[in-house]
Amino acid sequence: MNKSHVKCNVCDLNTAVFLSEFQPYIDMKWIFKIYECQNCGVRFSMRDPSTHYHEILHKTLGGGYSRHYDIAHTVKNLLDKGNLKKCEKYLREMSPVYAELIDFIKKQKSKTLNILEIGCSTGFITAFFQSHGYEIEGIDISESSIKYATSTYGPFYYPEPTKDHYDLIFHLGLIGCVDNPKSFLSSYLKLLKPNGVMFFNSPNINSLKQRGRLWASTPPPDLIYIFNEKSFRRMVNNSYEVKCIKQHVQGSGLILNLINKIRGINPNRYPMLFQNSYLENQKQNIPVIKKNIRKYLSGAYKAISKLPIEKKSYSEYGLFFTIKRLD
């Protein structure tokens, strides 16, 4: 075996090769190497276990987390006013991932389900379902996010699960953010009751390859794994049934590719917009400028993606799965 190969935590083989490296934040000396497994096709990076990346990003409200605080603030206002329908509409507009989750849980046709959200971040999804009468709790590794969610919505948030088993467990995009996806799934699938279901989405390697890109719009240290449709069947045993229930597509023509470059999706351009708040705190105009840039580009992206001139490609985070416990 070539000594330059490293181990892939999805297929457990030393078949991953080095592709490139980059520094995603201009004010942090975080440099990440990107690998791709030649056996299972998963692309990944690795984090320094001695650095508490997520805690740093949450405390500064920087990186990709600032959007979570914005959404949490809006959801809080809508729930306090009792505008549950407006809150649902808002979440659906914020992300097709939230829409898929809402539809999936509604299809269960029961509010007696015992539900766990893994990686609840600022807590708005857990709060949304809590307001609809579901028995749900959220967990997160970030102490800052747990404190924020609890102070904002109530005592529904913890660093670890509080129950032995759940009817439904969900996580949104989180599977790409954990150090060992196989170990992560094994740990939480054990918490499912018989016939219980885990629902989640994941970043899609087909999206990157279709567009000729190295990485997704969320850089390390947040996102460190990008999967294909078969990835999760490699990581669970025969006690569970794995289904890919949907694969989203979106516009990807010339105009949208240009917008993606401006947004900084190309790893070489990450420093333009993935700049965290250490620098922003010194230059108070930067957060406003960055927020407005993202707002207008996001609106333009949605509008242009609907035009017939735009080609269709796989969505970055549009792989949706269920894993059902059979025994």
ROTOR-882004 format. One record per residue (C-alpha): x, z, y. Coordinates in pm, whole numbers, plus 50000, padded with zeros to 5 digits. Example, Ala and Ser with C-alpha at 12.3 -4.5 7.8 and 13.67 -1.06 7.14 Angstrom:
<pts>
512305078049550 513675071449894 
</pts>
This chain:
<pts>
500005000050000 501284991250346 502505022950521 500925011050844 497475015650688 495525047550749 492675063950560 489075054050632 486685083750619 483785061350519 485155045750198 488015070950146 490635043650102 493905038050289 492795003650401 492405006950779 494734987051006 495654992551371 493984969251623 494724981851974 494855012052204 493525020252548 493065047952804 489345050452893 489565074953188 491815069153486 492165106153563 492675118753205 495725111652989 493615103952683 494945073952487 493105062852173 494125039651891 491505016551740 491515008451365 489404986851136 488954992550763 489724961250561 487564973950274 484274985450429 484534969250773 484055000950980 485925002651311 487085036751432 489355058151645 490615093951607 490545124751829 493095152151885 491515182851714 493115206251969 491265190652264 487635200652334 486615166652467 482845171552462 483045204852639 485185189552913 482795160552960 479695182552964 481165207953206 482125181053455 478865161453409 481135131253388 481705103053143 478595091252963 476875125152992 475775122753355 472855100853246 471685128253007 471415152753296 469495127453505 466995121653223 466685158953155 465825165253520 463065138953519 461645150453184 461585186453310 459565176353619 457075156053415 456575182953151 456125210153413 453345189253566 451735183553226 452275145953249 452935140852877 451905104252875 454095096553176 456945114953010 456585094052694 456435062152899 459555072653089 461525079752770 460475046652620 461685028852932 464995047652928 465945035352582 464515015752288 466165042252070 463845069152211 460885045652158 461805040451791 462095078051736 458755085451904 457035058651694 458645071451374 457575107551427 454065097051530 453735077751203 454265110151011 450745120051128 451495157151109 452515183051366 453285209251104 456645193151030 459715215051063 462105193251269 465795195551358 467545174751625 471305173051578 473305166351893 470505175552134 472795173052440 470765183752747 467705189952529 465115165852670 464085149952337 463565183652168 461625195352475 459425164352465 458355170452104 458065207952161 455585200752440 453505180452192 453175209751954 455895201751699 457985229451545 461405217051650 464805230351744 467915213251881 471565220151805 474775208651974 478475216351951 478735219652329 478135254852458 477545240652806 474775217452688 473055245352490 473095268052794 471735240453015 468975230552771 467915266852715 467795274953085 465895242753155 463345241652872 463345274252678 464805290952365 464715260952132 468465253652124 471295267251911 474895259751809 473855259051440 470585253651245 468475285251218 466515275250905 467535267450548 465485235250518 463635209850733 461005183050674 462605159450924 466095157751073 467085132451336 470115123551543 470465095151794 473775076651799 475555108651693 476835095151362 479375074551555 480605105251742 481595128351456 485105131051310 484015125850949 480655107850904 480595112850529 481075150450554 478565151950841 475845135050635 476575156150329 476255188450528 472945180450696 471265161550412 471445194150214 469075209050472 466295184550387 463345196950182 462415175949874 461015142950008 462355152550351 463745124550569 466675119850805 466135094051082 468985080551295 470495050351464 474115039451475 476465016551669 476584981851516 479874964251433 478014931051409 477244933451780 480924936251871 482044908351641 479294885351763 480544889952120 484244891152043 484664926552179 486964954252064 484694983952133 481194994152240 480175004352592 480685041252506 484425047552473 486295074352279 486445104252277 482635102852264 482065073552026 484735070151755 482975051351469 481145017951463 479315008551141 477734979950949 474454979950756 476034989450422 478145018150556 475725046350484 475035036350123 478725042650063 478505078050196 475555093250005 474855098849636 471925088649417 469915119449516 468995101149836 467365068049924 468995049450215 467025023050406 467965001850705 464545000550868 465404979651174 468174960151344 467524953651712 468554922151893 469034916552265 470104889752512 473784880352507 474204848052702 476664838552974 475014858753252 474744890853051 478294887852927 479384885853289 477404917353371 478984935153073 482444927253209 481494940753550 480114972353389 483494978353230 482624972852864 485904954752803 488334983152707 490864970652961 488244976453234 486965010353122 488655028753413 486355011053661 483185029053555 484125054353287 485815077053537 484965113753494 484095138853760 487495154953812 488245126954054 484625124654164 484645160754281 487425151754520 485665120554646 481995129054677 480935093254747 482095080754406 479235095654195 476605080054423 478325046354420 478795046754043 475235057953982 473855030054201 476065003954035 474825014453692 471215015353813 471234980353960 473224964853676 470934981153419 467874966853594 469444932453619 470444933853252 466884941453138 465394914053355 467884886953260 467754895452888 464124883952884 464944849153011 464764820752754 468224808452860 469784839852716 470934838852356 470074867452123 472554890051950 472644923351770 472084953851989 475024977852024 473145008451897 470294990351725 470894998851359 468115022851245 468175041350913 466235066250709 467715087450429 465145103750204 465845132249965 464475122849622 464795154949419 
</pts>
